[in-house]
Amino acid sequence: MTVEFDTSSPKFAEYAEPGRLVTGEWLEARLGQPGLVVVESDEDVLLYETGHIPGAVKVDWHTELNDPVVRDYVDGKGFADLLSSKGISRDDTVVIYGDKNNWWAAYALWVFSLFGHEDVRLLDGGRDKWIAEGRPITTEPTVRERTKYPVVERDDSVLRAYKDDVLAHLGNPLIDVRSPEEYNGSRTSAPAYPEEGALRAGHIPTAKSVPWARAVAEDGGFKPRAELDAIYREEAGLSDGDPIIAYCRIGERSSHTWFVLKHLLGFENVRNYDGSWTEWGSAVRVPIVTGDAPGEVPGRS
Amino acid sequence: MIERMTETTLPASLAEIRDEFLELPEPERLQLLLEFSNELPAVPARYEGHQELFEQVLECQSPVFIAIEVDDDRVAMFATAPREAPTTRGFASILVQGLSGLTVDEALAVPDDYPDSIGLRRAVSPLRLSGMTGMLARAKRQIRAKRHSS
């Protein structure tokens, strides 16, 4: 029951997978269509309650996609329970949007992808652009009939990198999407964010610094293909066939970049290191580089 | 019950707010937090255009600013936070309502872990709640500083 792709945008047509994005106009015209579920995922856990796209359900990263005890995502049963309770079926087209230029929306999309949910898309520009365009918002609670989402085990082997994977990966392209201050080691978290969760500051040796927001256009949507190619291929030196790992502080900003590399630019082997700096910056004896230069691969003993 | 551990030193205003939250089933606590968020009072006119009178709560993910006044041993707290950050606004509103009107000693006796006691750890997540803990710590620090200068 997959919903047709949004082919209305010349900008999308240039991307490797144009169908991964939808415009506000396309979405507004299809609200309530069977087979389509709109999901809001925000940094602020209450933002959805202040008004959301009519019919949208909320999926919260902290309280719903994370395991409450272990630092991990929910398992296959947890995900099936969650999506069933939200009224989402395995073959539904899911369109996710959120605050902060879709950081958490991209994070949710990535987690849905770990469970192999096939048709999951982002609303280009997210919540802010939808509102800026004067599209409808409601505080009316969404009621969807419970579904029976199947229990599918999460596959971490393709899209997710663990710390040991990153160590083994050194020498291959790494993209650090945090702020320049976090990259060079003057801070452990983004400016205006709490200093939290990492004992050392700096970056993983050889990682190139490409702050996530460089992929965002002035209207809050993604930049056109040519501009993204200039940043990631020409400037950061990524080439087709490269295995790539992106990281940030906890994996949410790097999900945004992961989405760009994987779905908009078509790099096939892109993983998100969700442990990111809160793990690397506190791990014992992993190599760290400070300063603005990427640094060298340390010698292995 | 951990949530009741701090009973002895908690002022009535904050105890009432805590009980309001704990009486609700968890999913409804978010709605109550949203009500607090909507109730955050506007700052007095004398603060308008005087950003330097505010202290930013860096523990919060959103730009929230607080100001404390101590007048004749009574505390008044003011806060600003954007509409797009309702959770942070809700935290600020709870503290503004709970701390304003207390004596300096009553306010300083508020347990630092008050935010952990209002039943929001699961509904909001501990990481988000730490923003409120930071806000309370900064408010108490300002109260201490201003008690001596008032």
HADDOCK unambig.tbl for C-alpha pairs under 7 A between the chains (distance, minus, plus):
assign (segid A and resid 44 and name CA) (segid B and resid 85 and name CA) 6.18 0.50 0.50
assign (segid A and resid 44 and name CA) (segid B and resid 87 and name CA) 6.16 0.50 0.50
assign (segid A and resid 45 and name CA) (segid B and resid 87 and name CA) 6.56 0.50 0.50
assign (segid A and resid 45 and name CA) (segid B and resid 124 and name CA) 6.52 0.50 0.50
assign (segid A and resid 46 and name CA) (segid B and resid 30 and name CA) 6.98 0.50 0.50
assign (segid A and resid 46 and name CA) (segid B and resid 34 and name CA) 6.80 0.50 0.50
assign (segid A and resid 46 and name CA) (segid B and resid 86 and name CA) 5.82 0.50 0.50
assign (segid A and resid 46 and name CA) (segid B and resid 87 and name CA) 5.59 0.50 0.50
assign (segid A and resid 47 and name CA) (segid B and resid 84 and name CA) 6.64 0.50 0.50
assign (segid A and resid 47 and name CA) (segid B and resid 85 and name CA) 6.77 0.50 0.50
assign (segid A and resid 47 and name CA) (segid B and resid 86 and name CA) 6.03 0.50 0.50
assign (segid A and resid 62 and name CA) (segid B and resid 125 and name CA) 6.15 0.50 0.50
assign (segid A and resid 63 and name CA) (segid B and resid 122 and name CA) 6.72 0.50 0.50
assign (segid A and resid 63 and name CA) (segid B and resid 123 and name CA) 6.72 0.50 0.50
assign (segid A and resid 63 and name CA) (segid B and resid 124 and name CA) 6.87 0.50 0.50
assign (segid A and resid 63 and name CA) (segid B and resid 125 and name CA) 6.10 0.50 0.50
assign (segid A and resid 192 and name CA) (segid B and resid 58 and name CA) 6.15 0.50 0.50
assign (segid A and resid 192 and name CA) (segid B and resid 61 and name CA) 6.99 0.50 0.50
assign (segid A and resid 193 and name CA) (segid B and resid 58 and name CA) 6.25 0.50 0.50
assign (segid A and resid 193 and name CA) (segid B and resid 59 and name CA) 6.68 0.50 0.50
assign (segid A and resid 193 and name CA) (segid B and resid 60 and name CA) 6.74 0.50 0.50
assign (segid A and resid 193 and name CA) (segid B and resid 61 and name CA) 5.26 0.50 0.50
assign (segid A and resid 194 and name CA) (segid B and resid 58 and name CA) 5.49 0.50 0.50
assign (segid A and resid 194 and name CA) (segid B and resid 59 and name CA) 4.48 0.50 0.50
assign (segid A and resid 194 and name CA) (segid B and resid 60 and name CA) 6.49 0.50 0.50
assign (segid A and resid 194 and name CA) (segid B and resid 61 and name CA) 6.86 0.50 0.50
